[in-house]
Amino acid sequence: MLVTQLQQALGDDAVSVDPGVRRTASTDWAHMSPVLAAKLPAGLADVVAFPADAAQLARTVALASAAGVPVTPRGKGTGNYGQAIPLRDGLVVDLTRARRVLDVGAGSITAEAGTSFVTLEAAARRSGQELATFPSTVGSTLGGFLSGGAGGTGSIENGWLWSGFVTALDVVPCTGSAELVHLAGPDTAPLLHAYGTTGVIATATVRLRPRRDWTALFASFGTDREAVDAGLALMSALDPQPRLVSVDEPGIVAALPADPGMPLGRTSLRAIVDAGVLTTARQVVAAAGGVVEEVRPGGPALLTSLSFNHATHRVQRTRPGLAHLQVGGPALVERADEVRALLPGALVHLDGLGGADGPEFVGLLLTRYSGADALYAAMDALRRLGVHVSDPHTWELTEPLDDVRRVAARFDPAGLLNPGKLPAAVRA
């Protein structure tokens, strides 16, 4: 019955029960984790809907709510934690047809949830502005990134996506109503990185910054410590701050695309810097003992594609027996020798991040996978060293979740939005 109702509301070409379409709409990049690949329940959508705008999206969710059918929102399916996998089957709502830029103003851009970051950045730059932050997968959708991502290019200056990046959202609740709910400022926070469990994002307004003349700087170093020191100095000394700083040890460089800017056998530092501060950037690299291999005006897109979890994807293609840990905090670099002693043979990728206490690195540890128990024991040991560890091997949201549960109770009282992703509160 729901299929018929959706066809009447959206049109036959916007609703599919084709097995191939359903399978494609029920997967994402969770297979990057050997734990998730082995344990994640293999949900399969019963039907896939493709609303073309916010009104159609609201009608779609209202029909599913009235029918008691689970709803899993989906962008491009580039999430790494099973965010888009429908664990209770039901309806997958593919948002990629709702992709209009609605407004570009001074300091902000408003667009539908299915708009890609390539489209958003192009629209912003035509107005003399640029996105404050965007993910390493630039083809990702706005709603998908806000619902499942965290940071990316631009995070050195602008922080995580919940650090003021989002100024307003129009949200579809799962209450049977086809009305959008408008949220602004801090009220948007429980929708961010909540996997759609607190409402389906229909449109979003996010921050823009003045457009800059970015260029790619490739440098290499004889040691990891020199590269880390140079990266921290670049983030502290340059004004404006770099849009991205990434560091890879030689073992990861060997798995990246061959490039004269990243010589084999040396630690690679790559930065997206404003062309006006190149002289200072060169001086910082030289002072830390490094060599500027190349300055490439057309290179920022490449550097974005080599950042954050893209490093995991590229290394696993040549060394599939590795699992990744998401790590951060000063201890990651200050106690690097102890970290390496704890995980012999692990490979380290780092990306810069700005924070209240100044710039720091977050990163990935790629270590041999010998089972989930050993991986979680390594996480606990790293935490005892003072390293911050986020678990990339679970499909459930992690704490703090009080505000997420509060908003989910309001916008999804029947628990139909992406069920299985929001764990129940533990009772004392």
Secondary structure as UniProt FT lines:
FT   HELIX           2..10
FT   HELIX           12..14
FT   STRAND          15..16
FT   HELIX           19..24
FT   TURN            25..26
FT   HELIX           29..32
FT   HELIX           34..39
FT   STRAND          47..49
FT   HELIX           54..67
FT   STRAND          71..74
FT   TURN            83..84
FT   TURN            87..88
FT   STRAND          91..94
FT   TURN            96..97
FT   STRAND          101..105
FT   TURN            106..107
FT   STRAND          108..112
FT   TURN            113..114
FT   HELIX           117..126
FT   TURN            127..128
FT   STRAND          129..131
FT   TURN            138..139
FT   HELIX           142..148
FT   HELIX           155..158
FT   TURN            161..165
FT   STRAND          166..172
FT   STRAND          181..184
FT   HELIX           185..191
FT   TURN            192..193
FT   TURN            195..198
FT   STRAND          200..210
FT   STRAND          214..221
FT   HELIX           224..237
FT   STRAND          244..248
FT   HELIX           250..253
FT   TURN            254..255
FT   TURN            260..261
FT   TURN            264..265
FT   STRAND          267..274
FT   HELIX           275..277
FT   HELIX           278..287
FT   TURN            288..289
FT   STRAND          291..296
FT   TURN            297..298
FT   HELIX           300..305
FT   TURN            308..309
FT   HELIX           310..318
FT   TURN            320..321
FT   STRAND          322..328
FT   HELIX           331..334
FT   HELIX           336..342
FT   TURN            344..345
FT   STRAND          347..353
FT   TURN            356..357
FT   STRAND          360..368
FT   HELIX           372..384
FT   TURN            385..386
FT   STRAND          388..390
FT   HELIX           402..411
FT   TURN            413..414
FT   TURN            419..420
//
